[in-house]
Amino acid sequence: MNRFPKERTIFAIFLLGICASTGLCQSNSGRVPDRTPVLLIIVDTVRAYRLGCYGARRVRTPAMDALAAQGVRFDRALAEVPTTPPSHAVILTGTYPMYNGVRGFISGLLPKGVGVLAEAFQRHGYDTAAFVSSAVLESSWGFNRGFQEYDDRFNVRQVETSNPAAIERRAEETVGRLLAWFQARPTGGTGARPFFVWLHLYDPHARYDPPEPFRTQYAGHLYDGEIAYADSQLARLFEYLRNNRLYDRTLIALLSDHGESLGEHGEDEHGFFIYNSTLHVPLIFKLPSGMGTPHVVRRLVGIIDVAPTLLDLLHLQDPLSRQFQGMSLASDILGKGAGRERPVYAETYYPRDSFGWSELYGISTAQFKYIQAPRPELYDLLKDPQELHNVYAERRSLAAALREQLIGIERRYTSTQPAAPAPPLPPETVEKLKSLGYIAYSGAAQPAAAGPLPDPKDHLKVFKAVMRAHALNEAGRYEESNRALEPLATEEPRLFVIPFLKAENLSQTHRWHEAEKSYLDSLKLNPTFDRALMGLARAYMVEGETEKARPVLELVIHQSPRDIFAIHALGRIARLEGKNEEAYRYLLKAAEAKPSIAIFQQELGITLIDLKRFQEALGPLSRAEELGQEDPRLEHYLGTALANVGRFKEAVDHYQKALKMKPDLVEARLSLAFAYLNLGERANAKREFNTLCQQRPSLCEHYRKQFE
Ligand SMILES: [Zn+2]
């Protein structure tokens, strides 16, 4: 598809011309009213030209098209990073990845010193709320800062999946949560205070599985079906806003965090390269009604500009603006003339983090795109919008000038605060790791490699083969996945993802001992690969070898202190070993970091019962139940906590619930019998005790006297 069709260019220039010469695009007052509510919508993984308003013909996106028709559409907006958490860090902080530190899945969380957009709105009297649809954006990254409400609840059964990118909720559920939030506000959302709401929808992200009727309507191009489905949920949201007289008053910004390659350049999804198929995104601003004139802005902008634009449009003088590295687009939006054009930066660390190949950096200008790679690339976007003809060899001096600009951006915007060096790993942990055959650990922060890292584009065949094996794993076809990996392992003996994927396939089929060996093979090639470390720890734990699992988990936390799953696993180990105080400390940390994970709340509550802190246990146990955890053990423990603080009637309800789920849960039966005794209901107590005697005669003998 032609990326920047000529008709639209002419149309946009025409409109800009009118704006400049007649002032027709000027707003009535030229100023967005103070305290205007703001809705920031990020639909994940939407490539610009897959929306109707950007020229797509095979997809129906009436809600987003209408928004564009009423607002200002940026025709050439680029994401700075083609992966979800780093791109969101750019959008929500208005800073480059080299400043905010979120560069990939294995980088740390947002540093405390970096401010977030919601904090600015909160300081200016806004009610703030976020509704996210993917676990990769859950609160522990720090994106929740400044939000009074951060709704990141996911299906409890999905939480233990090792790949957070696979944990999502559909737009219908997320939009439903947002509508409930609006309804809980006075007068259906108008409220006494303005709102800043961030809605994140994840449906267009792989896998593409839209619900009906989109699945049928878009058979054969389900990616479009996901976009159409997300659009239908936005239509539902906009209708609610209209019915509650909020739509016209609200400033709405809509964009995506990155595109989707859909097979171009040999990449199916996003993250591996930095071509425009994964960087070019929709960007639309709809002003409150009566403001400005709908138009299209043709010039190149980055989504790093969104946060500065929102504060500028609302005249919010806030300390956050001191950190901004993007520039306000308010002048373009209000029709007061085009802002200063400047190049847009891009980077991806995904090839390095996941394969040990080189990271990529890039810079785009109105006409050219330069990619800094082991074999550099240069594209003339006007002649070659699809970036198919590398003209680096012919235009060396131009490439050198762009490279200088790229280095300049990196130098200027890199955080000046050096990250605190991590303390060394305790020697006893190092010794234990060595004894497991994990001898490669040297404290290196990156995969060990001799010489310069390979160029990702030279390894496309291997990348695709690994992705195929990965897809087979995700589809539950573990044997096939391993067969696909075999020839690769011979071809690419240094590629740590190959033994890792093999280990994942083996774990899924419960071949734990072989899985252990493969995880160790992966770690020999890349000693800091966190997913292999977690897999190895899990294998040890399943086999009851907690002594071996512990140092591995300690290493994970040493590398990434925010790894809550490792903290939680250490808590579990401590509980198994009867070290309840230690277990409590770990489990509290995990539950505080991710309060919406039911199993964390449940285990914290159970540990408090072990510690005989019954009143305190009630909080986390009740929360686990509220979060939808359905587990007879949870009901039994809730009953136990209640009975121990003298609330026997409520205890009976929970014991009965437990027994309804699992009638042979003898400890719940016994507890129920005792609760009835305490309530003076002897007949009920005896009846339950007799049932227990049939189920477990040995237990019955032990307590018989008390029920005679
Ligand atoms: Zn994304």
Residues whose N, C-alpha, C, O or C-beta is under 5 A from the ligand:
A	BS01	ZN	D44 T45 T83 T84 D257
